[in-house]
Amino acid sequence: MNSLSTSLTLASASSARRMLLEDAGLHIRIRPVDLDEETLRKACTDAGLSLGKTAVSLAESKARQAASLAEKDELILAADQILDFKGAVFSKPAAISEAREQLLALRGGVHILRTAIVLWRGEKKLWEHLASPSLTMRSFSEAFLDAYLEEEGERILSCVGAYRLEGPGVHLFSSIEGSQDAILGLPRLPLLNELRRMGVLMS
């Protein structure tokens, strides 16, 4: 397509990923998939995969399922993100009490967000990318934590690590290394570069 935009099928219901793509002027079809991510993650662990390779594998699984429901020429974009804290995985909290426990565990430490994206068409993976931004959470007080949880409420239950960096969650951190896009779940610059290399976007 010889233009500044293209049409992608996003295999995710993530509002943050959709916003990042639409803000870049891309036209998005939304085709969320329903996978048993915990079982898939365990299988990757049992196979000895690193957390980065596990994130890529889960993104591939999402893309493959979305492609099975799509037109054969649809360009599928899928992503996965794993919070890696000293080798331990933190998933989305199921309740505010669990979010509090997670944040207390992460407090004062450094964690890495293994953020994988893949492009897929038909039965073939066209491209993959893995970003690993590093975030240092400050030693906040429990009074601050209680105020933060009250303000954010159930919005953080859809967030790995129980924070929205684009919202009040930024107050949890003392330093961040890596792109904001990768932290939000979709590193755009590598994606746009690849779409141009493929001739999908104007170079």
Salt bridges, closest charged atoms under 4 A:
GLU22 OE2 - ARG18 NE 3.02
GLU37 OE1 - ARG41 NH2 3.92
GLU37 OE2 - LYS62 NZ 3.54
GLU38 OE2 - ARG41 NH1 2.87
ASP46 OD2 - LYS42 NZ 2.96
GLU60 OE2 - LYS125 NZ 2.48
GLU74 OE2 - ARG31 NH2 2.98
ASP80 OD1 - LYS62 NZ 2.90
ASP84 OD2 - ARG114 NH2 2.99
GLU128 OE1 - LYS125 NZ 2.43
GLU142 OE1 - ARG100 NH2 2.96
ASP146 OD1 - ARG100 NE 3.07
GLU152 OE1 - ARG155 NH2 3.15
GLU152 OE2 - ARG164 NE 2.86
ASP181 OD2 - ARG188 NE 2.72
GLU194 OE2 - ARG197 NH2 2.74
